[in-house]
Amino acid sequence: MIPSNEPSTAMQEQPPALPPYTAVPVRRRSTLKTTLIVIGVVMGCVGIVAAAANWWVSRNLYASAQTPVTLTAAEVQDLQSKLDRLAAASQATAAAALPAEQPAEAPAPERPVLKLTERDINGFLAQNGWGENVKVSLTGGNIVANVLVPMDQDAVVLGGKTLRLKISLGARMGSDHRPILQLNDLSIGGIPLPNAWLGGMKGVNLLASEMNADPAAQNFASGVRGLKIDNGEISLELND
């Protein structure tokens, strides 16, 4: 057999060589998606802050009147009876003197206690035309008053607006058996004011000067032996 000079069929059927691999750039869709999410979150936060600011301004600079507490006829009669007892204790001439010590075997006499509830106080404020502007709550030894203060039209910046104040007063009996009323906090729209702005009034007994100068305040202090604030009521132990 004469050998052929033509290349073999296997060699002829070999596929052509591929060109060198070139990387194809991929679109960065994930980066665009992340950017859109961030923008959405930022816009949402801005919207929440704007809504909160609008709510704060409308609530605390354009405050609406509060709903007065209206007492029933029976509650009005009961409140008047309490006020009469308190006035009688304040006017007692011998109330300021401390009672003589009891013998060791004798039980201490039980003193009369007068209780005023939040409803009593807020109803009294409503009767005197303050129900829409002042509302009081009693808790943990504190008297907390939410007060609406209409500003004069000529006032700078705040003219014509109605401010919402919150005043917290601590009330207790001192070691001299006289009531102490001190300012714990004063805030506008939930923002507490520094003590320096209030002339250093925080922690000062607001009744001290009144009891020294006003005979009516002295009589009231002399008529009260004990004071406790808790669970929505003031308990006054009287010097009857």
HUWOZI-V472684 format. One record per pair of residues at least 12 apart in sequence whose ideal C-beta (glycine too) atoms are under 6 Angstrom apart, sorted by the first residue. I is the first residue (numbers start at 1). J is the second residue. Records with the same first field share a line. If there is no record, write none. Layout:
# HUWOZI-V472684
I: J  J
This chain:
# HUWOZI-V472684
56: 189
60: 164  189
61: 161
63: 148  162  164
65: 132
66: 132  135
68: 126  131  132
69: 119  122  123  126
71: 123
79: 120
82: 114
85: 114
89: 223  238  240
90: 219  220  223
95: 222  223  239
96: 222
111: 225  237
112: 238  240
113: 235  237
114: 236  238
115: 233  235
116: 234
117: 233
118: 137  138  232
121: 136
122: 135  136
133: 148
134: 147
138: 229  232
141: 229
142: 168  170
143: 169  171
144: 168
145: 167
146: 166
147: 165
148: 162  164
149: 163  165
150: 162
165: 188
166: 187
167: 186
168: 184  185
169: 181
170: 182  184
171: 229
173: 226  227
178: 221
179: 221  224  227
180: 205
181: 206  207
182: 203  205
183: 201  202
223: 239
224: 236
225: 237  239
